[in-house]
Amino acid sequence: MSMASVFNLRSLLGPRARCVSLLPNSLTGGRKASRHNSFLRVRKNRCGHVPGVARLSALAGAEVHNEEGLYPGHMNTSALQKATLAVGSAVMSLYNPYRHDMVAVFGEVTGGSALSRLHQKMLRDPEGRLILQERPRINSSLLDIPRLRSLPPDTFGYAYSRFLDDHHVTPDSRAPVRFVDDADLAYVMQRYREIHDFMHTLLGMPINMLGEVTVKIFEAVQTGLPMCILGSVFGPLQLSSRKRLELVSKLLPWALHCGSSSSCVLNVYYEKYWDEPLAQMQARIGITPPPLLLPL
């Protein structure tokens, strides 16, 4: 395999101007497209090319691996293949910041040390251990969204359902983990992805570039995942000068403070607190109100 094949941007990206093989919002690991927000307007089914992850995996020589102790869909990769995937997905993510699939690959092949630290944090916490034992998943087949909509307006559950409705997203579009070579750490990564919209809800951040960068800064401090750090560093380059000033002067200090002073967000069994007031949930974790309210 030649390195030139890995960096064949045209092959991997496809016709960038007309279609993008991703779910919207690459910085977060993906979600369904909104018909009402141009920032989210992406259509996979209009792209006449193989999804980027499949191409990059094939070029790196990754193979589906289901030995005992791993998990369904795991892709077996050597250290060299992981390095190839890391470099290739990083290039793709920087070239096109809306490639959620490339960001996901980068997160998995570079996040081993951070995931191990997060796993240890969860093991040391009673609620974190319970989450690791029960391995709850977050999707619309398991969540009673209509019930959440019926909760009092000040509750966490209602706020989450309102977030989903306002942004026209569902909890179903999180990419499955494939390149993490440990089932426990793979679950930690999956859990991180699936609680991302809870972070938006608790931080009061919408799904737009400024909101996503702010959440990613918080998550970078919380998790230490290289994908979060990458988004925190390069995400602001996508902002206008005015939005970048708002980030640097107000949201950045707040996100850094909340990320460092809050308890580990992976140690909260969110599904058990739907009826709890949102303000109480924020206080439980250590999140203070944002200094700036962003429009949807």
FIKOL-800993 format. One record per residue (C-alpha): residue number from 0; x, y, z. Coordinates in Angstrom, 1 decimal, always signed. Layout:
REM FIKOL-800993
<num->NUM | east->X | north->Y | up->Z>
...
REM end
This chain:
REM FIKOL-800993
<num->0 | east->+0.0 | north->+0.0 | up->+0.0>
<num->1 | east->+1.5 | north->+3.4 | up->-1.0>
<num->2 | east->+1.1 | north->+6.4 | up->+1.1>
<num->3 | east->+0.0 | north->+8.2 | up->-2.0>
<num->4 | east->-3.2 | north->+6.2 | up->-2.0>
<num->5 | east->-4.0 | north->+7.2 | up->+1.5>
<num->6 | east->-3.9 | north->+10.9 | up->+0.6>
<num->7 | east->-5.8 | north->+10.7 | up->-2.6>
<num->8 | east->-8.2 | north->+13.4 | up->-1.5>
<num->9 | east->-10.4 | north->+13.3 | up->-4.5>
<num->10 | east->-11.0 | north->+9.6 | up->-4.1>
<num->11 | east->-11.7 | north->+9.8 | up->-0.4>
<num->12 | east->-13.6 | north->+13.1 | up->-0.4>
<num->13 | east->-15.6 | north->+12.7 | up->-3.5>
<num->14 | east->-17.1 | north->+15.8 | up->-5.2>
<num->15 | east->-16.9 | north->+18.0 | up->-2.1>
<num->16 | east->-18.9 | north->+20.9 | up->-3.4>
<num->17 | east->-22.0 | north->+18.9 | up->-4.3>
<num->18 | east->-22.2 | north->+16.1 | up->-1.8>
<num->19 | east->-20.6 | north->+15.0 | up->+1.5>
<num->20 | east->-20.8 | north->+11.5 | up->+2.8>
<num->21 | east->-21.4 | north->+12.3 | up->+6.4>
<num->22 | east->-24.0 | north->+13.1 | up->+8.9>
<num->23 | east->-24.1 | north->+16.8 | up->+9.8>
<num->24 | east->-21.8 | north->+18.2 | up->+12.4>
<num->25 | east->-18.5 | north->+16.4 | up->+12.2>
<num->26 | east->-17.2 | north->+17.9 | up->+15.4>
<num->27 | east->-19.6 | north->+15.8 | up->+17.5>
<num->28 | east->-19.5 | north->+12.5 | up->+15.9>
<num->29 | east->-22.6 | north->+12.9 | up->+13.7>
<num->30 | east->-26.3 | north->+13.5 | up->+13.7>
<num->31 | east->-29.2 | north->+13.5 | up->+11.3>
<num->32 | east->-29.6 | north->+16.4 | up->+8.9>
<num->33 | east->-31.9 | north->+19.3 | up->+9.6>
<num->34 | east->-34.0 | north->+20.7 | up->+6.8>
<num->35 | east->-34.1 | north->+24.1 | up->+8.4>
<num->36 | east->-30.4 | north->+24.8 | up->+9.0>
<num->37 | east->-27.9 | north->+25.2 | up->+6.2>
<num->38 | east->-25.2 | north->+24.3 | up->+8.6>
<num->39 | east->-26.7 | north->+20.9 | up->+8.9>
<num->40 | east->-28.0 | north->+20.3 | up->+5.4>
<num->41 | east->-26.2 | north->+17.2 | up->+4.2>
<num->42 | east->-27.6 | north->+14.3 | up->+2.2>
<num->43 | east->-25.7 | north->+11.0 | up->+2.2>
<num->44 | east->-28.1 | north->+9.4 | up->-0.3>
<num->45 | east->-27.2 | north->+11.9 | up->-3.0>
<num->46 | east->-23.5 | north->+10.9 | up->-3.0>
<num->47 | east->-22.6 | north->+8.4 | up->-5.6>
<num->48 | east->-19.5 | north->+7.2 | up->-3.9>
<num->49 | east->-18.4 | north->+4.7 | up->-1.2>
<num->50 | east->-18.5 | north->+6.2 | up->+2.3>
<num->51 | east->-15.1 | north->+7.7 | up->+3.3>
<num->52 | east->-14.5 | north->+5.4 | up->+6.3>
<num->53 | east->-14.9 | north->+2.3 | up->+4.1>
<num->54 | east->-12.4 | north->+3.7 | up->+1.6>
<num->55 | east->-9.9 | north->+4.7 | up->+4.2>
<num->56 | east->-10.2 | north->+1.4 | up->+6.0>
<num->57 | east->-9.7 | north->-0.5 | up->+2.8>
<num->58 | east->-6.7 | north->+1.5 | up->+1.9>
<num->59 | east->-5.2 | north->+0.9 | up->+5.3>
<num->60 | east->-5.9 | north->-2.8 | up->+5.0>
<num->61 | east->-8.2 | north->-3.0 | up->+8.0>
<num->62 | east->-10.3 | north->-6.2 | up->+8.4>
<num->63 | east->-13.4 | north->-7.1 | up->+10.3>
<num->64 | east->-12.4 | north->-9.0 | up->+13.4>
<num->65 | east->-14.7 | north->-10.9 | up->+15.7>
<num->66 | east->-12.5 | north->-12.9 | up->+17.9>
<num->67 | east->-13.6 | north->-13.7 | up->+21.4>
<num->68 | east->-13.2 | north->-10.7 | up->+23.7>
<num->69 | east->-13.8 | north->-8.1 | up->+21.0>
<num->70 | east->-17.1 | north->-6.8 | up->+19.7>
<num->71 | east->-19.3 | north->-7.0 | up->+16.6>
<num->72 | east->-18.0 | north->-4.8 | up->+13.8>
<num->73 | east->-14.6 | north->-4.4 | up->+15.3>
<num->74 | east->-12.0 | north->-3.8 | up->+12.6>
<num->75 | east->-8.6 | north->-5.3 | up->+13.3>
<num->76 | east->-5.7 | north->-3.0 | up->+12.6>
<num->77 | east->-2.0 | north->-3.1 | up->+13.3>
<num->78 | east->+0.0 | north->-0.1 | up->+14.7>
<num->79 | east->+1.1 | north->+0.9 | up->+11.2>
<num->80 | east->-2.5 | north->+0.7 | up->+9.9>
<num->81 | east->-3.7 | north->+2.8 | up->+12.9>
<num->82 | east->-1.0 | north->+5.4 | up->+12.1>
<num->83 | east->-2.2 | north->+5.4 | up->+8.5>
<num->84 | east->-5.8 | north->+5.8 | up->+9.6>
<num->85 | east->-4.8 | north->+8.6 | up->+12.0>
<num->86 | east->-2.9 | north->+10.6 | up->+9.4>
<num->87 | east->-5.5 | north->+10.1 | up->+6.7>
<num->88 | east->-8.5 | north->+10.9 | up->+8.8>
<num->89 | east->-6.8 | north->+14.0 | up->+10.3>
<num->90 | east->-6.0 | north->+15.3 | up->+6.8>
<num->91 | east->-9.6 | north->+14.6 | up->+5.7>
<num->92 | east->-11.0 | north->+16.3 | up->+8.8>
<num->93 | east->-8.9 | north->+19.4 | up->+8.4>
<num->94 | east->-9.6 | north->+19.6 | up->+4.7>
<num->95 | east->-13.3 | north->+19.3 | up->+5.2>
<num->96 | east->-14.4 | north->+19.9 | up->+8.9>
<num->97 | east->-17.9 | north->+18.5 | up->+8.2>
<num->98 | east->-16.5 | north->+15.0 | up->+7.8>
<num->99 | east->-18.0 | north->+13.4 | up->+11.0>
<num->100 | east->-16.9 | north->+10.0 | up->+9.8>
<num->101 | east->-13.2 | north->+11.0 | up->+9.5>
<num->102 | east->-13.3 | north->+12.7 | up->+12.9>
<num->103 | east->-14.8 | north->+9.5 | up->+14.4>
<num->104 | east->-12.0 | north->+7.4 | up->+12.9>
<num->105 | east->-9.4 | north->+9.8 | up->+14.2>
<num->106 | east->-10.9 | north->+9.7 | up->+17.6>
<num->107 | east->-10.8 | north->+5.9 | up->+17.8>
<num->108 | east->-7.3 | north->+5.3 | up->+16.5>
<num->109 | east->-5.7 | north->+8.1 | up->+18.6>
<num->110 | east->-7.8 | north->+7.9 | up->+21.8>
<num->111 | east->-6.3 | north->+4.8 | up->+23.5>
<num->112 | east->-4.6 | north->+6.5 | up->+26.4>
<num->113 | east->-7.4 | north->+8.9 | up->+27.0>
<num->114 | east->-10.0 | north->+6.2 | up->+26.9>
<num->115 | east->-7.9 | north->+4.1 | up->+29.4>
<num->116 | east->-7.8 | north->+7.1 | up->+31.8>
<num->117 | east->-11.6 | north->+7.7 | up->+31.4>
<num->118 | east->-12.2 | north->+4.0 | up->+32.0>
<num->119 | east->-10.2 | north->+4.1 | up->+35.2>
<num->120 | east->-12.2 | north->+7.2 | up->+36.3>
<num->121 | east->-15.4 | north->+5.3 | up->+35.8>
<num->122 | east->-14.2 | north->+2.3 | up->+37.7>
<num->123 | east->-13.3 | north->+4.4 | up->+40.7>
<num->124 | east->-16.8 | north->+6.0 | up->+40.8>
<num->125 | east->-19.9 | north->+4.0 | up->+42.0>
<num->126 | east->-22.1 | north->+5.4 | up->+39.3>
<num->127 | east->-19.4 | north->+5.1 | up->+36.7>
<num->128 | east->-19.0 | north->+1.4 | up->+37.6>
<num->129 | east->-22.7 | north->+0.8 | up->+37.3>
<num->130 | east->-22.7 | north->+2.3 | up->+33.8>
<num->131 | east->-19.8 | north->+0.0 | up->+32.8>
<num->132 | east->-21.7 | north->-3.0 | up->+34.2>
<num->133 | east->-25.0 | north->-2.2 | up->+32.6>
<num->134 | east->-23.7 | north->-0.6 | up->+29.5>
<num->135 | east->-26.8 | north->+1.5 | up->+28.7>
<num->136 | east->-27.3 | north->+2.7 | up->+25.2>
<num->137 | east->-29.0 | north->+5.9 | up->+24.0>
<num->138 | east->-31.3 | north->+5.6 | up->+21.0>
<num->139 | east->-34.9 | north->+6.3 | up->+20.2>
<num->140 | east->-35.9 | north->+2.6 | up->+20.6>
<num->141 | east->-34.8 | north->+2.8 | up->+24.2>
<num->142 | east->-35.8 | north->+6.3 | up->+25.1>
<num->143 | east->-39.4 | north->+7.3 | up->+25.7>
<num->144 | east->-39.1 | north->+10.7 | up->+23.9>
<num->145 | east->-42.9 | north->+11.4 | up->+24.1>
<num->146 | east->-42.7 | north->+11.0 | up->+27.9>
<num->147 | east->-39.7 | north->+13.4 | up->+28.1>
<num->148 | east->-41.7 | north->+16.0 | up->+26.2>
<num->149 | east->-44.5 | north->+15.7 | up->+28.8>
<num->150 | east->-42.2 | north->+16.4 | up->+31.7>
<num->151 | east->-42.3 | north->+19.8 | up->+33.5>
<num->152 | east->-40.4 | north->+22.4 | up->+31.5>
<num->153 | east->-37.7 | north->+22.9 | up->+34.1>
<num->154 | east->-36.6 | north->+19.2 | up->+34.1>
<num->155 | east->-33.5 | north->+17.7 | up->+32.4>
<num->156 | east->-35.6 | north->+15.3 | up->+30.4>
<num->157 | east->-37.8 | north->+18.0 | up->+29.0>
<num->158 | east->-34.8 | north->+20.2 | up->+28.2>
<num->159 | east->-33.2 | north->+17.3 | up->+26.3>
<num->160 | east->-36.4 | north->+16.6 | up->+24.3>
<num->161 | east->-36.7 | north->+20.2 | up->+23.5>
<num->162 | east->-33.1 | north->+20.2 | up->+22.3>
<num->163 | east->-33.8 | north->+17.3 | up->+19.9>
<num->164 | east->-37.0 | north->+19.0 | up->+18.6>
<num->165 | east->-35.5 | north->+22.4 | up->+18.2>
<num->166 | east->-32.6 | north->+21.1 | up->+16.2>
<num->167 | east->-34.4 | north->+18.4 | up->+14.3>
<num->168 | east->-32.1 | north->+15.6 | up->+15.4>
<num->169 | east->-32.5 | north->+12.2 | up->+16.9>
<num->170 | east->-30.2 | north->+10.1 | up->+19.2>
<num->171 | east->-30.0 | north->+7.4 | up->+16.6>
<num->172 | east->-27.2 | north->+8.5 | up->+14.3>
<num->173 | east->-24.1 | north->+8.0 | up->+16.4>
<num->174 | east->-21.5 | north->+6.0 | up->+14.5>
<num->175 | east->-20.6 | north->+2.6 | up->+16.0>
<num->176 | east->-17.1 | north->+2.2 | up->+17.3>
<num->177 | east->-14.9 | north->+0.0 | up->+15.1>
<num->178 | east->-11.2 | north->+0.7 | up->+15.6>
<num->179 | east->-10.8 | north->+0.4 | up->+19.4>
<num->180 | east->-9.0 | north->-2.9 | up->+20.3>
<num->181 | east->-10.7 | north->-3.4 | up->+23.7>
<num->182 | east->-14.4 | north->-4.0 | up->+24.3>
<num->183 | east->-14.5 | north->-2.0 | up->+27.5>
<num->184 | east->-12.7 | north->+1.0 | up->+26.0>
<num->185 | east->-14.9 | north->+0.8 | up->+22.9>
<num->186 | east->-18.0 | north->+1.1 | up->+25.1>
<num->187 | east->-16.4 | north->+4.2 | up->+26.8>
<num->188 | east->-16.0 | north->+5.8 | up->+23.4>
<num->189 | east->-19.5 | north->+4.9 | up->+22.4>
<num->190 | east->-20.9 | north->+6.3 | up->+25.6>
<num->191 | east->-19.0 | north->+9.5 | up->+25.1>
<num->192 | east->-20.5 | north->+9.8 | up->+21.7>
<num->193 | east->-24.0 | north->+9.1 | up->+22.8>
<num->194 | east->-24.0 | north->+11.6 | up->+25.7>
<num->195 | east->-22.8 | north->+14.4 | up->+23.5>
<num->196 | east->-26.3 | north->+15.9 | up->+23.1>
<num->197 | east->-26.6 | north->+15.8 | up->+26.9>
<num->198 | east->-23.6 | north->+18.1 | up->+27.0>
<num->199 | east->-25.3 | north->+20.5 | up->+24.6>
<num->200 | east->-28.4 | north->+20.5 | up->+26.8>
<num->201 | east->-26.5 | north->+21.0 | up->+30.0>
<num->202 | east->-24.2 | north->+23.7 | up->+28.6>
<num->203 | east->-27.0 | north->+25.4 | up->+26.8>
<num->204 | east->-25.2 | north->+25.3 | up->+23.5>
<num->205 | east->-27.0 | north->+25.0 | up->+20.1>
<num->206 | east->-25.9 | north->+23.1 | up->+17.1>
<num->207 | east->-23.9 | north->+25.6 | up->+15.2>
<num->208 | east->-20.2 | north->+26.0 | up->+14.7>
<num->209 | east->-19.7 | north->+28.3 | up->+17.7>
<num->210 | east->-21.8 | north->+26.1 | up->+19.9>
<num->211 | east->-20.0 | north->+23.0 | up->+18.7>
<num->212 | east->-16.6 | north->+24.4 | up->+19.3>
<num->213 | east->-17.6 | north->+25.5 | up->+22.8>
<num->214 | east->-18.8 | north->+22.0 | up->+23.6>
<num->215 | east->-15.7 | north->+20.5 | up->+22.1>
<num->216 | east->-13.5 | north->+22.7 | up->+24.3>
<num->217 | east->-15.4 | north->+21.5 | up->+27.4>
<num->218 | east->-15.1 | north->+17.9 | up->+26.2>
<num->219 | east->-11.4 | north->+18.3 | up->+25.5>
<num->220 | east->-10.7 | north->+19.4 | up->+29.1>
<num->221 | east->-13.0 | north->+16.7 | up->+30.4>
<num->222 | east->-11.7 | north->+13.7 | up->+28.3>
<num->223 | east->-8.3 | north->+14.6 | up->+26.9>
<num->224 | east->-9.3 | north->+12.9 | up->+23.7>
<num->225 | east->-7.2 | north->+14.0 | up->+20.8>
<num->226 | east->-10.3 | north->+14.4 | up->+18.5>
<num->227 | east->-11.7 | north->+16.9 | up->+21.0>
<num->228 | east->-8.4 | north->+18.8 | up->+21.2>
<num->229 | east->-8.2 | north->+18.8 | up->+17.3>
<num->230 | east->-11.7 | north->+20.3 | up->+17.2>
<num->231 | east->-11.0 | north->+22.9 | up->+19.8>
<num->232 | east->-7.8 | north->+24.1 | up->+18.0>
<num->233 | east->-9.0 | north->+24.0 | up->+14.4>
<num->234 | east->-12.8 | north->+24.6 | up->+14.9>
<num->235 | east->-12.4 | north->+28.3 | up->+15.6>
<num->236 | east->-10.8 | north->+28.8 | up->+12.2>
<num->237 | east->-14.3 | north->+28.1 | up->+10.7>
<num->238 | east->-15.8 | north->+31.0 | up->+12.7>
<num->239 | east->-16.3 | north->+34.6 | up->+11.5>
<num->240 | east->-14.2 | north->+37.3 | up->+13.2>
<num->241 | east->-17.2 | north->+38.3 | up->+15.3>
<num->242 | east->-17.9 | north->+34.8 | up->+16.4>
<num->243 | east->-14.3 | north->+34.1 | up->+17.1>
<num->244 | east->-14.1 | north->+37.2 | up->+19.4>
<num->245 | east->-17.2 | north->+35.9 | up->+21.3>
<num->246 | east->-15.5 | north->+32.6 | up->+21.7>
<num->247 | east->-12.2 | north->+33.9 | up->+22.9>
<num->248 | east->-13.6 | north->+36.7 | up->+25.2>
<num->249 | east->-16.5 | north->+34.9 | up->+26.8>
<num->250 | east->-17.1 | north->+31.3 | up->+25.9>
<num->251 | east->-13.6 | north->+29.9 | up->+25.9>
<num->252 | east->-12.8 | north->+30.9 | up->+29.6>
<num->253 | east->-16.1 | north->+29.6 | up->+30.7>
<num->254 | east->-15.8 | north->+26.3 | up->+28.8>
<num->255 | east->-12.3 | north->+25.8 | up->+30.2>
<num->256 | east->-13.4 | north->+26.5 | up->+33.7>
<num->257 | east->-16.5 | north->+24.3 | up->+33.5>
<num->258 | east->-14.4 | north->+21.5 | up->+32.0>
<num->259 | east->-11.8 | north->+21.6 | up->+34.7>
<num->260 | east->-14.0 | north->+22.1 | up->+37.7>
<num->261 | east->-16.9 | north->+19.7 | up->+36.8>
<num->262 | east->-17.0 | north->+16.1 | up->+37.8>
<num->263 | east->-16.4 | north->+13.5 | up->+35.1>
<num->264 | east->-19.4 | north->+13.6 | up->+32.8>
<num->265 | east->-19.1 | north->+9.9 | up->+32.0>
<num->266 | east->-19.8 | north->+9.1 | up->+35.6>
<num->267 | east->-23.4 | north->+10.4 | up->+35.4>
<num->268 | east->-26.2 | north->+7.9 | up->+34.6>
<num->269 | east->-28.2 | north->+10.5 | up->+32.8>
<num->270 | east->-31.1 | north->+8.2 | up->+32.0>
<num->271 | east->-32.0 | north->+8.0 | up->+35.7>
<num->272 | east->-32.3 | north->+11.8 | up->+36.1>
<num->273 | east->-34.9 | north->+12.8 | up->+33.5>
<num->274 | east->-37.3 | north->+14.1 | up->+36.2>
<num->275 | east->-34.6 | north->+16.1 | up->+38.0>
<num->276 | east->-34.6 | north->+19.9 | up->+37.5>
<num->277 | east->-32.0 | north->+21.0 | up->+34.8>
<num->278 | east->-30.4 | north->+23.5 | up->+37.2>
<num->279 | east->-30.0 | north->+20.7 | up->+39.8>
<num->280 | east->-28.4 | north->+18.5 | up->+37.1>
<num->281 | east->-26.0 | north->+21.3 | up->+36.2>
<num->282 | east->-25.1 | north->+21.8 | up->+39.8>
<num->283 | east->-24.6 | north->+18.1 | up->+40.3>
<num->284 | east->-21.9 | north->+18.1 | up->+37.7>
<num->285 | east->-20.5 | north->+21.6 | up->+38.3>
<num->286 | east->-21.7 | north->+23.4 | up->+35.2>
<num->287 | east->-22.4 | north->+27.1 | up->+35.6>
<num->288 | east->-24.7 | north->+29.1 | up->+33.2>
<num->289 | east->-23.0 | north->+30.2 | up->+30.0>
<num->290 | east->-22.0 | north->+33.9 | up->+29.8>
<num->291 | east->-23.5 | north->+34.2 | up->+26.4>
<num->292 | east->-26.8 | north->+32.8 | up->+25.0>
<num->293 | east->-26.4 | north->+31.7 | up->+21.5>
<num->294 | east->-29.3 | north->+31.6 | up->+18.9>
<num->295 | east->-30.3 | north->+28.3 | up->+17.4>
REM end
